[in-house]
Amino acid sequence: MNESATEALTYLQDNVLLALFIAFVVGFLASKTVAQSGKSNFALYLIVGALGSFVGQFGVRYIGLQPILDQVAGMALLFDVLIAYLGSFIVAALVHMFKPM
């Protein structure tokens, strides 16, 4: 488990700017999917997206899907966005459960 977390963190740190851009976009989308009305907050979107990206990458590595995704390297960006969105959706749902947005 610790190994998967380290791999996920290293993967996100390799392209910090791209990871932050993806995190903001998917954080916004996940927050709006979970709570359609609410205040827009740049920091909340970025935090939800960053945590979601980590949760998604960790899940992919923990389950063992990374070798399968490596075989289609041409679609890595699409898979990164989808994985980050799924993780961000989970994080946004947890945030909304404890503090409605």
N, C-alpha and C positions, 0 to 999 in steps of 0.2 A: 504494500500500500504506500509506504514511504517512497519507494522507488518510482511508482507511478506519479506521485505528486511532484517529485523532483523533475521527472521528464516533462511533465505538463508545464511547469514553471519555466524550465529552460527553453521549451518550444516557444512560449509566449514572449520571453525576453529576447529571442533572436531578432524579431522584427517588432520593436516596441511601437513605432509610429503606426504601422499597419494594425497591430493588435489593439491600440487605443482607438483608432478610427472604427474598426469593426466593433469594439466594445461599446462605443457611443451609439452607433447605429442600432445594434441589436438590443442594447439597453433601452433605447427609446421605443423600439418596436415591441419588446416584451412588456414594458411598463404600460404601454397603450393597449396591448392585448388584454392584460390582466385587469386594468382599471381604465376604462375609456375616458372617464372624466377625471379631472384632477389638475393640480398645478404642475406646470412644466418646470423641471429643475435639472439643469445641466449636470450638476454634481451627482444627483441621484441616478440619472441615466448612465453616467460613466461608471459609477460604483456597481450598479446592477449588472452592467455589461461586462465589466472586468471580472467580477466574481463569477458571473455566468460563463464567461470564456474559460476561466480556470476550471470550474465544475464540469463543463463539457469536455474539455481536453483530458481532465483527470478520468472522467468516466470512460472515454474511448480507450485510454491506455489501460485502465484497470480491467475492463471487460476483455481487452485483447483485440480490438478492431483496428488498431493502428497499422499492422502489417497488411491488412486488406486495403485500407485507404491509401497506403503507399504505392500500391500497384497502379492506381489511377492518378498519378502525380499531376497530370494536366488539369484536374478538377480540384486541386487542393484548396484553392481560395473559396470555391463554392462549398466544399465540405467544412471548411473552417467557419464560414458564416452560419451554416446550418447547425453545426455543433455548438457554436457560441449562442445562437438563438435558443436552442433547447435548454442549455444551461441557464441562460438569462431568464427564460420563462419560469424555470423552477425557482430561481432566486427572487424574481419579482412576485411570484405567488406567495412565497414565504414572507416577504416584506409586507405584502398586502394583507396577509393573514394577521400579522401582528400590529401593523399600522396601516390602515387604509389610505391609499394614495389620493 
